Amino acid sequence: MARRAIRVFWGRRPESVQAVSIRWRRTLEQVEFLLPEAVGGSWQQVHSSGPATTLTVEQLTQVLDNARTAENWSDRLGIGLRLTSGGGPEWELELSGLAGGEPEIVLQSMVLAVSAPAAAEVPETELLRMLAVVWEPDFGDVTDDNILDALEDESDYRVGDLVVGRVGFLSAARADALPAELGVTTSAVPGRGVLLQIGSVDTVLRAYERLRDAGALEPLPRPLDRAVF
């Protein structure tokens, strides 16, 4: 079984429960469309304590509203939700989102973790493109432990730094800083930014260093005052 994470991040963007619910609904519908073999017919909500419970798309607004009104909720953090699904012993999905808040330090995020048979075709690029369209992030990537370990060992990467994986996404302003002759294939996400088809670990290392040196991976200023660069 191979595991990868498709991730997008953004900064301060306060939104209503209804707006966050619409984004979540579109995400679940598209995941079911792009990975039908991985969704086991239902979604399970993971709680901080107690067993997971079944959740339907129709219940999203109420579940998010419950999370927003919980005693430990903070508008600075956002509305958190964690869901899982599985289409068999070799397929597992987990969606973890934090959205709708006004954080000063911690980025908002949506992370789709996919565990699949080693030989399975997982549409990583289309999943990242979908998350970029739905969540309007600042940056995103498709990564795994091998990529992150190589970046830490060889490129001065530290957890929390902006990064690109074998597929990357950069918002429009970051895309303006792309260096010439980066050596990767790019495709536009209209109104959002650009996708980078990067590939192998060695190519990721070279692309990361060039993007960082060109200023395309500068962190958002703290305290956060915007969603994207």
C-alpha positions as a Markdown table, in Angstrom:
| # | Residue | x | y | z |
|---|---|---|---|---|
| 1 | Met | 0.0 | 0.0 | 0.0 |
| 2 | Ala | 1.3 | 3.4 | -1.0 |
| 3 | Arg | 0.3 | 6.6 | 0.8 |
| 4 | Arg | 0.4 | 10.2 | -0.5 |
| 5 | Ala | -1.0 | 13.5 | 0.7 |
| 6 | Ile | -2.7 | 16.1 | -1.6 |
| 7 | Arg | -2.6 | 19.4 | 0.3 |
| 8 | Val | -3.6 | 23.0 | -0.1 |
| 9 | Phe | -3.0 | 25.9 | 2.3 |
| 10 | Trp | -4.1 | 29.5 | 2.6 |
| 11 | Gly | -4.1 | 32.4 | 5.1 |
| 12 | Arg | -6.8 | 34.5 | 6.7 |
| 13 | Arg | -10.2 | 34.2 | 5.1 |
| 14 | Pro | -13.2 | 34.4 | 7.4 |
| 15 | Glu | -16.2 | 32.6 | 5.9 |
| 16 | Ser | -19.7 | 31.6 | 7.1 |
| 17 | Val | -20.6 | 28.1 | 8.0 |
| 18 | Gln | -22.7 | 28.0 | 4.8 |
| 19 | Ala | -19.8 | 29.0 | 2.6 |
| 20 | Val | -17.5 | 26.5 | 4.2 |
| 21 | Ser | -20.2 | 23.8 | 3.8 |
| 22 | Ile | -20.5 | 24.5 | 0.1 |
| 23 | Arg | -16.7 | 24.0 | -0.3 |
| 24 | Trp | -16.8 | 20.8 | 1.7 |
| 25 | Arg | -19.8 | 19.5 | -0.3 |
| 26 | Arg | -18.0 | 20.1 | -3.6 |
| 27 | Thr | -14.9 | 18.5 | -2.3 |
| 28 | Leu | -16.7 | 15.3 | -1.3 |
| 29 | Glu | -18.6 | 15.1 | -4.5 |
| 30 | Gln | -15.4 | 15.5 | -6.6 |
| 31 | Val | -13.4 | 13.0 | -4.5 |
| 32 | Glu | -16.2 | 10.4 | -5.0 |
| 33 | Phe | -16.1 | 11.2 | -8.8 |
| 34 | Leu | -12.3 | 11.0 | -9.1 |
| 35 | Leu | -11.7 | 8.1 | -6.7 |
| 36 | Pro | -14.9 | 6.0 | -6.8 |
| 37 | Glu | -13.0 | 2.8 | -5.9 |
| 38 | Ala | -11.6 | 4.5 | -2.7 |
| 39 | Val | -14.9 | 5.7 | -1.3 |
| 40 | Gly | -16.7 | 3.0 | 0.5 |
| 41 | Gly | -20.2 | 4.4 | 0.1 |
| 42 | Ser | -20.2 | 6.6 | 3.2 |
| 43 | Trp | -18.1 | 9.0 | 5.1 |
| 44 | Gln | -17.1 | 8.7 | 8.8 |
| 45 | Gln | -16.6 | 11.8 | 11.0 |
| 46 | Val | -13.6 | 11.4 | 13.3 |
| 47 | His | -14.1 | 13.0 | 16.7 |
| 48 | Ser | -11.5 | 14.1 | 19.3 |
| 49 | Ser | -13.0 | 11.5 | 21.6 |
| 50 | Gly | -15.4 | 8.7 | 21.2 |
| 51 | Pro | -16.1 | 6.5 | 18.1 |
| 52 | Ala | -16.4 | 7.8 | 14.6 |
| 53 | Thr | -20.0 | 8.5 | 13.3 |
| 54 | Thr | -21.5 | 8.3 | 9.8 |
| 55 | Leu | -21.9 | 11.6 | 8.0 |
| 56 | Thr | -23.8 | 12.4 | 4.8 |
| 57 | Val | -23.3 | 15.3 | 2.5 |
| 58 | Glu | -26.7 | 16.6 | 3.5 |
| 59 | Gln | -25.5 | 16.9 | 7.2 |
| 60 | Leu | -22.4 | 19.0 | 6.4 |
| 61 | Thr | -23.9 | 22.4 | 7.3 |
| 62 | Gln | -25.2 | 21.2 | 10.7 |
| 63 | Val | -22.0 | 19.3 | 11.5 |
| 64 | Leu | -19.9 | 22.4 | 10.7 |
| 65 | Asp | -22.3 | 24.6 | 12.7 |
| 66 | Asn | -21.9 | 22.3 | 15.7 |
| 67 | Ala | -18.1 | 22.5 | 15.4 |
| 68 | Arg | -18.3 | 26.3 | 15.3 |
| 69 | Thr | -20.5 | 26.5 | 18.4 |
| 70 | Ala | -18.4 | 24.0 | 20.4 |
| 71 | Glu | -16.9 | 25.4 | 23.6 |
| 72 | Asn | -13.3 | 25.1 | 22.4 |
| 73 | Trp | -14.1 | 26.8 | 19.0 |
| 74 | Ser | -12.2 | 30.0 | 18.1 |
| 75 | Asp | -12.8 | 32.2 | 15.1 |
| 76 | Arg | -9.1 | 32.8 | 14.9 |
| 77 | Leu | -8.5 | 29.1 | 14.3 |
| 78 | Gly | -11.4 | 28.2 | 12.0 |
| 79 | Ile | -13.9 | 25.3 | 11.6 |
| 80 | Gly | -12.2 | 21.9 | 11.7 |
| 81 | Leu | -13.6 | 18.7 | 10.3 |
| 82 | Arg | -11.9 | 15.3 | 9.7 |
| 83 | Leu | -13.5 | 12.5 | 7.6 |
| 84 | Thr | -12.5 | 9.1 | 6.5 |
| 85 | Ser | -13.7 | 6.5 | 4.0 |
| 86 | Gly | -12.5 | 3.2 | 2.6 |
| 87 | Gly | -13.4 | 1.2 | -0.4 |
| 88 | Gly | -11.6 | -2.0 | 0.7 |
| 89 | Pro | -8.7 | -3.3 | 2.7 |
| 90 | Glu | -6.1 | -1.6 | 0.4 |
| 91 | Trp | -8.0 | 1.7 | 0.0 |
| 92 | Glu | -8.2 | 4.4 | 2.7 |
| 93 | Leu | -9.1 | 8.1 | 2.5 |
| 94 | Glu | -8.8 | 10.8 | 5.0 |
| 95 | Leu | -9.9 | 14.4 | 4.5 |
| 96 | Ser | -8.9 | 17.0 | 7.2 |
| 97 | Gly | -9.9 | 20.6 | 6.8 |
| 98 | Leu | -9.5 | 23.8 | 8.8 |
| 99 | Ala | -11.3 | 26.7 | 7.2 |
| 100 | Gly | -13.4 | 29.9 | 7.6 |
| 101 | Gly | -11.2 | 31.4 | 10.3 |
| 102 | Glu | -9.1 | 34.5 | 11.0 |
| 103 | Pro | -5.8 | 33.0 | 12.2 |
| 104 | Glu | -2.8 | 35.1 | 12.9 |
| 105 | Ile | -0.2 | 32.4 | 12.6 |
| 106 | Val | -1.6 | 29.0 | 11.6 |
| 107 | Leu | -2.6 | 28.5 | 8.0 |
| 108 | Gln | -6.0 | 27.3 | 6.9 |
| 109 | Ser | -5.8 | 23.9 | 5.1 |
| 110 | Met | -7.4 | 21.0 | 3.3 |
| 111 | Val | -5.4 | 17.7 | 3.3 |
| 112 | Leu | -6.5 | 14.6 | 1.4 |
| 113 | Ala | -4.5 | 11.5 | 2.4 |
| 114 | Val | -4.9 | 8.6 | 0.0 |
| 115 | Ser | -3.6 | 5.1 | 0.8 |
| 116 | Ala | -3.9 | 2.8 | -2.3 |
| 117 | Pro | -2.5 | -0.4 | -3.7 |
| 118 | Ala | 1.0 | 0.2 | -4.9 |
| 119 | Ala | 0.1 | -0.4 | -8.6 |
| 120 | Ala | -3.1 | 1.7 | -8.5 |
| 121 | Glu | -3.5 | 4.8 | -10.6 |
| 122 | Val | -4.3 | 7.7 | -8.4 |
| 123 | Pro | -5.2 | 10.9 | -10.3 |
| 124 | Glu | -3.0 | 13.1 | -8.1 |
| 125 | Thr | -2.9 | 16.1 | -10.5 |
| 126 | Glu | -6.6 | 16.2 | -10.9 |
| 127 | Leu | -7.2 | 15.9 | -7.2 |
| 128 | Leu | -4.8 | 18.8 | -6.5 |
| 129 | Arg | -6.4 | 20.8 | -9.3 |
| 130 | Met | -9.8 | 20.2 | -7.8 |
| 131 | Leu | -8.7 | 21.3 | -4.3 |
| 132 | Ala | -7.2 | 24.5 | -5.9 |
| 133 | Val | -10.5 | 25.3 | -7.6 |
| 134 | Val | -12.7 | 24.6 | -4.6 |
| 135 | Trp | -10.6 | 26.1 | -1.8 |
| 136 | Glu | -8.8 | 29.0 | -3.6 |
| 137 | Pro | -5.5 | 28.3 | -1.8 |
| 138 | Asp | -2.2 | 30.1 | -1.7 |
| 139 | Phe | -0.1 | 27.0 | -2.5 |
| 140 | Gly | -0.4 | 23.2 | -2.5 |
| 141 | Asp | 1.4 | 20.0 | -3.3 |
| 142 | Val | 1.3 | 16.2 | -3.8 |
| 143 | Thr | 3.8 | 14.7 | -1.5 |
| 144 | Asp | 4.8 | 11.6 | 0.5 |
| 145 | Asp | 7.3 | 10.7 | 3.2 |
| 146 | Asn | 10.1 | 10.0 | 0.7 |
| 147 | Ile | 9.9 | 13.5 | -0.8 |
| 148 | Leu | 9.7 | 15.3 | 2.6 |
| 149 | Asp | 12.6 | 13.3 | 4.0 |
| 150 | Ala | 14.7 | 14.1 | 0.9 |
| 151 | Leu | 13.9 | 17.8 | 1.2 |
| 152 | Glu | 14.8 | 17.9 | 4.9 |
| 153 | Asp | 18.1 | 16.0 | 4.3 |
| 154 | Glu | 19.3 | 17.8 | 1.2 |
| 155 | Ser | 17.6 | 21.2 | 0.8 |
| 156 | Asp | 17.4 | 22.9 | 4.2 |
| 157 | Tyr | 13.6 | 22.4 | 4.2 |
| 158 | Arg | 11.9 | 22.6 | 7.6 |
| 159 | Val | 8.5 | 21.5 | 8.6 |
| 160 | Gly | 6.2 | 24.5 | 8.0 |
| 161 | Asp | 8.1 | 25.9 | 5.1 |
| 162 | Leu | 6.3 | 26.3 | 1.8 |
| 163 | Val | 7.2 | 23.4 | -0.5 |
| 164 | Val | 6.4 | 21.7 | -3.8 |
| 165 | Gly | 6.0 | 18.0 | -4.3 |
| 166 | Arg | 5.9 | 15.9 | -7.4 |
| 167 | Val | 2.9 | 18.0 | -8.3 |
| 168 | Gly | 2.7 | 21.6 | -7.0 |
| 169 | Phe | 0.2 | 24.5 | -7.0 |
| 170 | Leu | 1.1 | 28.2 | -6.8 |
| 171 | Ser | -1.4 | 31.0 | -6.6 |
| 172 | Ala | -1.3 | 33.7 | -9.3 |
| 173 | Ala | 1.1 | 36.1 | -7.6 |
| 174 | Arg | 3.5 | 33.3 | -6.7 |
| 175 | Ala | 3.3 | 32.0 | -10.3 |
| 176 | Asp | 4.5 | 35.5 | -11.4 |
| 177 | Ala | 7.8 | 34.7 | -9.7 |
| 178 | Leu | 8.4 | 31.4 | -11.6 |
| 179 | Pro | 12.0 | 31.4 | -12.8 |
| 180 | Ala | 12.7 | 31.0 | -16.5 |
| 181 | Glu | 13.5 | 27.5 | -17.7 |
| 182 | Leu | 12.4 | 25.8 | -14.5 |
| 183 | Gly | 12.4 | 22.5 | -16.3 |
| 184 | Val | 8.9 | 21.4 | -15.3 |
| 185 | Thr | 5.5 | 21.3 | -17.1 |
| 186 | Thr | 3.1 | 24.0 | -16.1 |
| 187 | Ser | -0.7 | 24.3 | -16.7 |
| 188 | Ala | -3.0 | 27.1 | -15.7 |
| 189 | Val | -5.8 | 26.8 | -13.2 |
| 190 | Pro | -8.0 | 29.7 | -14.5 |
| 191 | Gly | -8.6 | 32.3 | -11.9 |
| 192 | Arg | -6.5 | 30.5 | -9.3 |
| 193 | Gly | -2.9 | 30.0 | -10.3 |
| 194 | Val | -0.7 | 27.4 | -11.9 |
| 195 | Leu | 0.0 | 23.6 | -11.5 |
| 196 | Leu | 3.5 | 22.3 | -11.8 |
| 197 | Gln | 4.2 | 18.8 | -13.0 |
| 198 | Ile | 7.5 | 18.1 | -11.3 |
| 199 | Gly | 8.0 | 14.3 | -11.1 |
| 200 | Ser | 10.9 | 12.5 | -9.4 |
| 201 | Val | 12.4 | 13.3 | -6.0 |
| 202 | Asp | 15.6 | 14.7 | -7.7 |
| 203 | Thr | 13.5 | 17.0 | -9.9 |
| 204 | Val | 11.5 | 18.1 | -6.8 |
| 205 | Leu | 14.7 | 19.0 | -5.0 |
| 206 | Arg | 16.0 | 21.1 | -7.9 |
| 207 | Ala | 12.6 | 22.8 | -8.5 |
| 208 | Tyr | 12.2 | 23.5 | -4.8 |
| 209 | Glu | 15.6 | 25.2 | -4.5 |
| 210 | Arg | 15.0 | 27.3 | -7.7 |
| 211 | Leu | 11.5 | 28.4 | -6.6 |
| 212 | Arg | 12.7 | 29.3 | -3.2 |
| 213 | Asp | 15.6 | 31.3 | -4.5 |
| 214 | Ala | 13.2 | 33.1 | -7.0 |
| 215 | Gly | 10.9 | 34.2 | -4.2 |
| 216 | Ala | 8.0 | 32.0 | -5.2 |
| 217 | Leu | 7.9 | 30.2 | -1.9 |
| 218 | Glu | 8.1 | 33.2 | 0.4 |
| 219 | Pro | 5.9 | 32.7 | 3.5 |
| 220 | Leu | 2.8 | 34.9 | 4.0 |
| 221 | Pro | 3.5 | 37.8 | 6.4 |
| 222 | Arg | 2.7 | 37.3 | 10.1 |
| 223 | Pro | 0.3 | 38.1 | 11.6 |
| 224 | Leu | -1.7 | 36.9 | 8.7 |
| 225 | Asp | -3.7 | 39.5 | 6.9 |
| 226 | Arg | -4.7 | 37.8 | 3.6 |
| 227 | Ala | -5.6 | 34.5 | 2.1 |
| 228 | Val | -3.0 | 34.4 | -0.7 |
| 229 | Phe | 0.4 | 35.9 | -1.5 |
